[in-house]
Amino acid sequence: MEKLFIETPIYASHKLKKEAGKNVFYKMECFQPTGSFKIRGMENLCRAHIEKGAKYFISSSGGNAGYSMAFVGKKLGVKVKVVLPNSTSQFMIEKIEQLDAEVEIFGNVWDEAHLHALEIAEKEGAVYVSPFDDPLLWQGHATMIDECAKQMIQPDKVIVSVGGGGLLCGIFLGMKRNNWKSTEIITTETIGAASFYASWKAKKVVELKKIATIATSLGAKKITSMALDLASQFNVTPTTMDDKTAIESTYLFAKEYNIQVEPACGAALSIPYFRPELIKENENVLVIVCGGVNTTQFS
């Protein structure tokens, strides 16, 4: 059975090594066929349900998860409907529709689209696909760390952007599986979407009152509780930055590699660029370049 996602390479940052003496490595999930890591979890979830006879999937997503679900659904020959909040760009709507998925716009933020998608899935007998809160997604995302364990020595730190927590859960599970328990995790979020940061500080899941960030892919008001549960088993350092810093980081990354990624990904990239004090001399640091295809704000 041929996989739809690919094994992505790890690139060393020669720029940061030369200019700042930092050993920074990038896991290039932006090279996935759908432009982001989301395809890993979506493929795992979709195949698991198809094996049980499922033929119709309904996803709620602000963009990348829905796009990956549409891509996987088209490749595997199942019907897909994607419910998007009205904050979704026309660019993303068209990309999803190009994959023959049905698109419905509902609500102002992802949380409202999510509840509507749940109702439709129940009425129409479809499989509901969360963009981040499903063990099948986490298991798919964990394959990323399986690859990293083959590609490099165990890093001292892993830097990752957090939205709803699906990627973070996958990384935790992958680290447990590969015995990376001593590796520190630095989580990154933009200030207007910092649900994990707020939850970590409160030691319980906190729901944000609103989402206020250009990094819409991070825009979940509430993280999955599993992200907080797994985080308690690791050395975690939560961080936040403003939108401007996240965007500037995407520009610096584009200068370094000629690749454009979303501000959501820029949040992770901002640590080696703008918070070098968090990376000690001789530490090996792995940055998850989660990618993202909604880069229309740069045009």
NORFEN-V682487 format. One record per residue. N is the residue number from 1. RES is the residue in three letters. PHI is phi in whole degrees, 0 to 359 (NA if undefined). Layout:
n->[N,N]
res->[RES,RES]
phi->[PHI,PHI]
//
This chain:
n->[1,2,3,4,5,6,7,8,9,10,11,12,13,14,15,16,17,18,19,20,21,22,23,24,25,26,27,28,29,30,31,32,33,34,35,36,37,38,39,40,41,42,43,44,45,46,47,48,49,50,51,52,53,54,55,56,57,58,59,60,61,62,63,64,65,66,67,68,69,70,71,72,73,74,75,76,77,78,79,80,81,82,83,84,85,86,87,88,89,90,91,92,93,94,95,96,97,98,99,100,101,102,103,104,105,106,107,108,109,110,111,112,113,114,115,116,117,118,119,120,121,122,123,124,125,126,127,128,129,130,131,132,133,134,135,136,137,138,139,140,141,142,143,144,145,146,147,148,149,150,151,152,153,154,155,156,157,158,159,160,161,162,163,164,165,166,167,168,169,170,171,172,173,174,175,176,177,178,179,180,181,182,183,184,185,186,187,188,189,190,191,192,193,194,195,196,197,198,199,200,201,202,203,204,205,206,207,208,209,210,211,212,213,214,215,216,217,218,219,220,221,222,223,224,225,226,227,228,229,230,231,232,233,234,235,236,237,238,239,240,241,242,243,244,245,246,247,248,249,250,251,252,253,254,255,256,257,258,259,260,261,262,263,264,265,266,267,268,269,270,271,272,273,274,275,276,277,278,279,280,281,282,283,284,285,286,287,288,289,290,291,292,293,294,295,296,297,298,299]
res->[MET,GLU,LYS,LEU,PHE,ILE,GLU,THR,PRO,ILE,TYR,ALA,SER,HIS,LYS,LEU,LYS,LYS,GLU,ALA,GLY,LYS,ASN,VAL,PHE,TYR,LYS,MET,GLU,CYS,PHE,GLN,PRO,THR,GLY,SER,PHE,LYS,ILE,ARG,GLY,MET,GLU,ASN,LEU,CYS,ARG,ALA,HIS,ILE,GLU,LYS,GLY,ALA,LYS,TYR,PHE,ILE,SER,SER,SER,GLY,GLY,ASN,ALA,GLY,TYR,SER,MET,ALA,PHE,VAL,GLY,LYS,LYS,LEU,GLY,VAL,LYS,VAL,LYS,VAL,VAL,LEU,PRO,ASN,SER,THR,SER,GLN,PHE,MET,ILE,GLU,LYS,ILE,GLU,GLN,LEU,ASP,ALA,GLU,VAL,GLU,ILE,PHE,GLY,ASN,VAL,TRP,ASP,GLU,ALA,HIS,LEU,HIS,ALA,LEU,GLU,ILE,ALA,GLU,LYS,GLU,GLY,ALA,VAL,TYR,VAL,SER,PRO,PHE,ASP,ASP,PRO,LEU,LEU,TRP,GLN,GLY,HIS,ALA,THR,MET,ILE,ASP,GLU,CYS,ALA,LYS,GLN,MET,ILE,GLN,PRO,ASP,LYS,VAL,ILE,VAL,SER,VAL,GLY,GLY,GLY,GLY,LEU,LEU,CYS,GLY,ILE,PHE,LEU,GLY,MET,LYS,ARG,ASN,ASN,TRP,LYS,SER,THR,GLU,ILE,ILE,THR,THR,GLU,THR,ILE,GLY,ALA,ALA,SER,PHE,TYR,ALA,SER,TRP,LYS,ALA,LYS,LYS,VAL,VAL,GLU,LEU,LYS,LYS,ILE,ALA,THR,ILE,ALA,THR,SER,LEU,GLY,ALA,LYS,LYS,ILE,THR,SER,MET,ALA,LEU,ASP,LEU,ALA,SER,GLN,PHE,ASN,VAL,THR,PRO,THR,THR,MET,ASP,ASP,LYS,THR,ALA,ILE,GLU,SER,THR,TYR,LEU,PHE,ALA,LYS,GLU,TYR,ASN,ILE,GLN,VAL,GLU,PRO,ALA,CYS,GLY,ALA,ALA,LEU,SER,ILE,PRO,TYR,PHE,ARG,PRO,GLU,LEU,ILE,LYS,GLU,ASN,GLU,ASN,VAL,LEU,VAL,ILE,VAL,CYS,GLY,GLY,VAL,ASN,THR,THR,GLN,PHE,SER]
phi->[NA,281,287,272,274,246,280,273,281,248,253,271,274,292,300,288,292,286,276,232,67,258,265,246,235,249,274,272,290,295,272,299,306,260,83,207,297,305,299,300,291,297,295,299,295,297,297,298,283,297,300,264,103,292,228,218,235,238,247,243,196,279,159,296,293,296,296,294,297,297,296,297,300,295,295,262,76,239,282,226,237,239,263,240,290,288,280,291,290,299,303,289,302,294,297,290,296,297,266,68,274,281,242,233,262,207,82,267,225,303,303,288,297,300,296,293,297,300,297,296,300,292,292,261,68,261,278,279,242,286,287,208,252,201,304,294,293,299,297,294,294,297,298,299,286,304,294,300,296,274,267,207,288,302,283,284,217,239,249,215,284,234,250,274,105,295,297,300,299,298,293,302,296,294,292,297,295,256,59,262,296,274,283,281,251,254,267,229,213,283,302,280,216,271,287,291,303,295,291,299,295,276,62,198,292,248,264,289,288,202,254,221,203,286,277,298,292,265,278,252,294,218,281,294,297,296,299,288,298,291,298,293,265,230,274,243,239,280,224,225,209,278,301,301,295,297,292,300,294,294,293,297,293,296,294,283,233,58,230,261,234,287,304,301,286,302,301,290,295,292,296,294,282,240,233,299,295,279,243,278,300,74,286,262,238,255,255,277,274,293,90,112,259,272,251,294,292,267,276]
//
